Amino acid sequence: MEERYEIRGKIGQGGLGAVYRGYDTRMNREVAIKRITTAPGDPELQEESTRQLLKEAGALASLQHPHIVTVYDVGADQDGPYVVMELISGKTLDELIERAPLTWPDFRELALQTQEALIAAQELNLIHSDLKPSNLMLTWLPSGKFQIKIVDFGLATLAQAQTKQDAESIDAVFGSVFFMPPEQFERAPLDTRSDVYSMGCVYYQALTGIYPFDG
C-alpha cells in the first residue's frame, strides 16, 4: 500500500476500524483509507478470511451510485486488510439532527436519495447491515441543495466475517441497537429487507429527533 498511497492524517476511529485521509499517487487524488479491525486468531483462518473479505469487498467496487460512497481499491498488507474509498467532506446526518429534526422538504429529499441508493444495492444483492445516521454523509452542492452519500456499505458484514468473534462480541461491536432489525438481535441471516427496516428507523429519528425505541 505504501508504494501507491500516502497517509496524510487520521480522520476517525469506529467499530469497523480507523479511517485515514490519504493520497493516491497513481491517480493523483485524495482518498479515504479504512483499515478493517481484525481479531487475533489462527493464522491460516485469518489468511482465508482475509481472502474472502477482499473478494467480497471487490464486489462493492461494482456498486457505482451517486448516493453511495465509491470503493476504489481493496487490499491487504502486513497491517491487515484495507479499503480505499472516495473522500467525502461534509456532515453526517447524526450531526445535523443533533441540532434539530429535518424539515419536511429536507426529509423528502433524504428519503428519495437513500431509497434510490438502496434499490441500486438490492439489484446487486448487497446489504449494508449497519445503516444509521452516522453512516449517512451530506455534502452541499453549489445550488444549496444537499447530496446524500451512504458510507461503509457492506463493510460491517465483511469485518464481522473477518474477525470471527463470538456472537455476543459481534453484536456489541457491529450492531447499532436503535436501528437494528429484529433478526439481527436474534443473530439470524440478514437480507435486503433488513436494510429497509434500519432505514425506516433512521427516517423516524430524522423527523422526530428521537429514537424509535428506547428500551
KEPA-374786 format. One line per field, with one value per residue (C-alpha): residue number from 1; residue in one letter; y negated, z, x. Coordinates in pm, whole numbers. Layout:
N
gulo <- c(NUM, ...)
vodren <- c(A, ...)
v <- c(Y, ...)
w <- c(Z, ...)
u <- c(X, ...)
//
This chain:
215
gulo <- c(1, 2, 3, 4, 5, 6, 7, 8, 9, 10, 11, 12, 13, 14, 15, 16, 17, 18, 19, 20, 21, 22, 23, 24, 25, 26, 27, 28, 29, 30, 31, 32, 33, 34, 35, 36, 37, 38, 39, 40, 41, 42, 43, 44, 45, 46, 47, 48, 49, 50, 51, 52, 53, 54, 55, 56, 57, 58, 59, 60, 61, 62, 63, 64, 65, 66, 67, 68, 69, 70, 71, 72, 73, 74, 75, 76, 77, 78, 79, 80, 81, 82, 83, 84, 85, 86, 87, 88, 89, 90, 91, 92, 93, 94, 95, 96, 97, 98, 99, 100, 101, 102, 103, 104, 105, 106, 107, 108, 109, 110, 111, 112, 113, 114, 115, 116, 117, 118, 119, 120, 121, 122, 123, 124, 125, 126, 127, 128, 129, 130, 131, 132, 133, 134, 135, 136, 137, 138, 139, 140, 141, 142, 143, 144, 145, 146, 147, 148, 149, 150, 151, 152, 153, 154, 155, 156, 157, 158, 159, 160, 161, 162, 163, 164, 165, 166, 167, 168, 169, 170, 171, 172, 173, 174, 175, 176, 177, 178, 179, 180, 181, 182, 183, 184, 185, 186, 187, 188, 189, 190, 191, 192, 193, 194, 195, 196, 197, 198, 199, 200, 201, 202, 203, 204, 205, 206, 207, 208, 209, 210, 211, 212, 213, 214, 215)
vodren <- c(M, E, E, R, Y, E, I, R, G, K, I, G, Q, G, G, L, G, A, V, Y, R, G, Y, D, T, R, M, N, R, E, V, A, I, K, R, I, T, T, A, P, G, D, P, E, L, Q, E, E, S, T, R, Q, L, L, K, E, A, G, A, L, A, S, L, Q, H, P, H, I, V, T, V, Y, D, V, G, A, D, Q, D, G, P, Y, V, V, M, E, L, I, S, G, K, T, L, D, E, L, I, E, R, A, P, L, T, W, P, D, F, R, E, L, A, L, Q, T, Q, E, A, L, I, A, A, Q, E, L, N, L, I, H, S, D, L, K, P, S, N, L, M, L, T, W, L, P, S, G, K, F, Q, I, K, I, V, D, F, G, L, A, T, L, A, Q, A, Q, T, K, Q, D, A, E, S, I, D, A, V, F, G, S, V, F, F, M, P, P, E, Q, F, E, R, A, P, L, D, T, R, S, D, V, Y, S, M, G, C, V, Y, Y, Q, A, L, T, G, I, Y, P, F, D, G)
v <- c(0, -237, -234, -385, -555, -825, -855, -1223, -1205, -1019, -1112, -899, -566, -345, 8, 124, -30, -352, -587, -790, -1072, -952, -1040, -808, -885, -684, -857, -1193, -1222, -1237, -925, -781, -463, -239, 23, 313, 418, 779, 1003, 1230, 1593, 1888, 1756, 1990, 1892, 1524, 1566, 1743, 1492, 1205, 1357, 1386, 1030, 894, 1094, 962, 609, 615, 671, 345, 163, 259, 56, -277, -515, -890, -832, -559, -625, -471, -195, -244, 34, 314, 491, 630, 579, 652, 437, 623, 556, 208, 44, -271, -490, -822, -1101, -1290, -1629, -1725, -1642, -1322, -1306, -1237, -1575, -1751, -1617, -1665, -2032, -1985, -1731, -1772, -1990, -1808, -1923, -1813, -1482, -1419, -1473, -1243, -969, -996, -979, -696, -486, -522, -400, -102, 3, -1, 208, 455, 514, 643, 825, 613, 545, 259, 423, 117, -171, -460, -840, -846, -640, -897, -1185, -1508, -1732, -2062, -2147, -2499, -2513, -2497, -2150, -1859, -1525, -1209, -958, -629, -519, -180, 15, 382, 325, 423, 765, 807, 708, 934, 1230, 1127, 1111, 1446, 1318, 1481, 1385, 1156, 963, 927, 773, 529, 416, 421, 367, 21, 125, -158, -79, 299, 518, 793, 1071, 911, 928, 1297, 1344, 1472, 1421, 1072, 981, 665, 628, 574, 253, 135, 175, -6, -293, -327, -374, -637, -820, -817, -981, -1229, -1352, -1344, -1381, -1075, -703, -484, -264, -344, -2)
w <- c(0, 83, -280, -403, -111, 122, 466, 546, 875, 1076, 1019, 1286, 1462, 1466, 1539, 1197, 1225, 1170, 875, 729, 481, 204, -138, -439, -613, -919, -981, -825, -599, -231, -88, 239, 358, 607, 799, 889, 1252, 1288, 1591, 1675, 1587, 1388, 1110, 846, 936, 927, 585, 444, 590, 455, 106, 138, 266, -27, -273, -131, -86, -450, -538, -360, -620, -876, -682, -862, -748, -680, -330, -221, -146, -422, -340, -546, -426, -171, -47, 244, 376, 695, 891, 763, 509, 392, 167, -36, -91, -219, 26, 136, 306, 482, 786, 897, 936, 1302, 1339, 1155, 1351, 1680, 1646, 1519, 1326, 949, 786, 568, 236, 357, 483, 148, -28, 219, 161, -218, -237, 13, -147, -486, -326, -156, -477, -662, -388, -377, -751, -678, -362, -149, 214, 428, 762, 976, 850, 1097, 1084, 1131, 812, 601, 485, 350, 114, -15, -384, -530, -574, -196, -208, -30, -166, 46, 42, 229, 374, 490, 256, 330, 547, 872, 730, 588, 910, 1111, 896, 921, 1298, 1372, 1718, 1939, 1880, 2181, 2086, 1727, 1848, 2068, 1800, 1484, 1598, 1626, 1859, 1790, 1417, 1415, 1268, 1497, 1305, 1378, 1752, 1703, 1502, 1208, 847, 709, 366, 178, 387, 692, 538, 467, 835, 952, 711, 842, 1192, 1053, 896, 1228, 1411, 1128, 1152, 1528, 1675, 1897, 1860, 1752, 2057, 2395, 2559)
u <- c(0, 285, 403, 77, -99, 30, -130, -190, -373, -633, -998, -1158, -1199, -1507, -1618, -1502, -1156, -965, -1019, -733, -706, -478, -343, -341, -12, -109, -443, -343, -646, -731, -892, -1019, -848, -1024, -830, -1059, -1023, -916, -906, -611, -662, -538, -305, -446, -803, -707, -547, -852, -1097, -886, -901, -1278, -1307, -1107, -1314, -1641, -1508, -1406, -1771, -1853, -1645, -1910, -2166, -2141, -2412, -2424, -2562, -2318, -1952, -1741, -1491, -1174, -949, -911, -603, -407, -55, 137, -109, -415, -692, -784, -1044, -972, -1277, -1396, -1311, -1622, -1631, -1950, -2160, -2323, -2700, -2629, -2458, -2736, -3033, -2849, -2940, -3296, -3509, -3522, -3783, -4033, -3872, -3527, -3665, -3833, -3500, -3325, -3582, -3571, -3193, -3149, -3422, -3253, -2930, -3094, -3268, -2934, -2771, -3061, -3028, -2676, -2794, -2561, -2651, -2524, -2619, -2535, -2748, -2765, -2749, -2371, -2332, -2515, -2294, -2439, -2243, -2375, -2392, -2342, -2721, -2761, -2917, -2754, -2643, -2654, -2370, -2411, -2078, -1946, -2172, -2120, -1814, -1985, -2070, -1721, -1550, -1779, -1678, -1313, -1289, -1459, -1551, -1810, -2172, -2205, -1894, -2016, -2342, -2156, -1912, -2119, -2474, -2629, -2908, -3155, -3150, -3104, -3381, -3520, -3344, -3008, -3075, -3158, -2836, -3040, -2924, -2979, -3109, -3204, -3522, -3303, -3169, -3524, -3611, -3298, -3353, -3709, -3565, -3328, -3623, -3808, -3520, -3459, -3819, -3869, -3522, -3572, -3505, -3798, -3735, -3583, -3583)
//
